[in-house]
Amino acid sequence: MDFTQAANLKNYILRQFNVVLHIHDTCGGLYLSIEEPDEGVKEFILAYCKELSISVTVSEDGRSFFPGVRAEAESSRIWIAFEPDRFRATAYEGKTAIGVCTYSEDGEVWTIEHTYVDPPYRDKGIADQLVEKVVSEAKTRGFRIVPVCSYAEEWFKSHSEYKRLLSR
């Protein structure tokens, strides 16, 4: 989903539901949120994204929406590498780094510090894959997680299966 599509969605939801849809454009990519869960708004957002052939993940509390990959996206040429010696997961297109999720290690805790995806590659689900890679590696290695990065904080809200890894 690009910013224009998100802005159109925001305007429609305000007019039809009298609900403010917040657009967050973070380093990891764009996501949307509402103040209180609203089933009508949720269903509309899901239908809107489906019409655009965009997948969307909804947070467990029903307040945050993470538009992902367009159905025709060329994600097959993009791959994610876990690089523990550099404390990061990196997204590559070929040999070119296009995104990164960094973390630091302190005892038995990994702190996810930053998620960044180059602007031309945003809104393709890459940030989601980067955070998931770091989190799954932490789980495999027996570490707990502190998400300092705003994208990672929101990511945990829609991935309840990993909440037990949080160190808070």
C-alpha positions in Angstrom: 0.0 0.0 0.0 1.4 3.4 -0.9 0.8 6.6 1.0 -1.9 7.8 -1.5 -3.9 4.6 -1.0 -3.6 4.9 2.7 -4.7 8.6 2.6 -7.7 7.7 0.5 -8.6 4.9 3.0 -8.2 7.4 5.9 -10.6 9.9 4.3 -13.2 7.3 3.5 -13.1 5.8 7.0 -13.5 9.2 8.6 -16.5 10.0 6.4 -18.2 6.6 6.6 -17.4 5.6 10.2 -16.4 8.9 11.9 -13.2 7.1 13.0 -9.7 8.6 12.6 -7.3 6.2 10.9 -3.7 7.0 11.8 -1.0 6.4 9.1 2.4 5.6 10.5 5.3 5.8 8.1 8.2 4.3 10.0 11.6 3.2 8.9 10.3 -0.3 8.6 7.3 0.6 6.4 3.8 1.9 6.6 1.2 0.7 9.1 -2.3 2.0 10.2 -4.0 2.2 13.5 -7.3 3.3 15.1 -7.9 4.4 18.7 -10.5 1.7 19.6 -11.2 -1.6 17.9 -14.1 -1.3 15.4 -15.3 -4.4 13.6 -16.9 -2.3 10.7 -13.7 -0.4 10.2 -11.6 -3.6 10.4 -13.8 -5.3 7.8 -13.6 -2.3 5.5 -9.8 -2.1 5.7 -9.5 -5.8 4.9 -11.9 -5.5 1.9 -10.0 -2.4 0.7 -6.7 -4.2 0.9 -8.1 -7.3 -0.8 -9.4 -5.1 -3.7 -5.8 -3.8 -4.1 -4.4 -7.4 -3.9 -2.5 -6.4 -0.7 -2.2 -8.7 2.2 -2.9 -7.2 5.7 -2.1 -8.4 9.2 -4.3 -7.2 12.0 -3.0 -6.9 15.5 -4.5 -9.1 18.2 -6.2 -6.1 19.8 -7.8 -5.1 16.4 -6.3 -1.6 16.5 -3.2 -1.9 14.2 -3.1 -2.9 10.5 0.1 -3.9 8.6 -0.4 -3.8 4.9 2.0 -6.3 3.3 3.0 -7.6 -0.1 1.1 -6.9 -3.3 0.1 -10.2 -4.9 2.3 -9.5 -7.9 5.3 -8.3 -5.9 8.7 -9.7 -7.0 9.6 -10.9 -3.5 11.2 -14.1 -4.8 14.4 -12.2 -5.7 14.5 -10.7 -2.3 16.0 -12.8 0.5 16.6 -12.4 4.2 20.0 -13.4 5.9 20.6 -13.7 9.6 24.0 -12.2 10.4 24.7 -12.9 14.1 28.3 -11.7 13.9 26.9 -8.2 12.9 23.8 -8.4 15.2 21.3 -8.1 12.5 19.0 -9.6 9.9 19.5 -8.1 6.4 17.2 -8.1 3.4 19.1 -8.4 0.1 18.1 -8.0 -3.5 20.8 -10.0 -5.2 23.9 -8.8 -3.4 22.6 -5.4 -2.5 21.4 -4.8 1.1 17.9 -3.1 1.0 16.9 -3.4 4.6 18.1 -4.3 8.1 16.8 -5.1 11.5 19.5 -4.6 14.2 19.6 -5.8 17.7 22.0 -5.8 20.7 22.7 -8.6 23.1 22.9 -8.2 26.9 23.0 -11.4 28.8 19.9 -13.4 27.9 18.2 -10.5 26.2 18.2 -9.2 22.6 17.0 -5.6 22.2 15.6 -4.9 18.7 16.9 -1.4 18.1 16.1 -0.5 14.6 14.3 -1.7 11.5 14.9 0.0 8.2 13.9 -0.7 4.6 15.0 1.4 1.7 12.1 3.5 0.5 11.6 1.8 -2.9 11.2 -1.5 -1.1 8.8 -0.5 1.6 5.2 -1.8 1.9 6.3 -5.2 0.5 6.4 -7.0 3.8 10.2 -6.9 4.1 10.3 -5.2 7.5 7.9 -7.9 8.8 10.3 -10.6 7.5 13.3 -8.9 9.0 11.7 -8.6 12.5 10.4 -12.2 12.3 13.9 -13.5 11.4 15.5 -11.8 14.4 12.7 -13.0 16.7 12.7 -16.6 15.5 16.5 -16.7 15.8 16.2 -15.4 19.4 13.6 -18.0 20.1 15.8 -20.8 18.7 18.8 -19.6 20.7 16.8 -19.1 24.0 16.9 -15.3 24.2 14.2 -13.0 25.4 13.3 -9.8 23.4 13.0 -6.1 24.2 11.6 -4.3 21.2 12.8 -0.7 21.3 12.2 0.0 17.6 8.6 1.3 17.0 8.0 -1.1 14.1 9.1 -4.1 16.2 6.9 -2.9 19.1 3.9 -2.9 16.8 4.9 -6.1 15.2 4.6 -8.0 18.5 1.0 -6.7 18.8 0.0 -8.7 15.7 2.1 -11.8 16.4 0.8 -13.1 19.7 2.6 -16.4 19.2 5.9 -14.7 20.1 4.6 -12.5 23.0 6.0 -15.0 25.6 9.5 -14.0 24.3 9.1 -10.4 25.5 11.3 -9.4 28.4 9.2 -6.7 30.0 
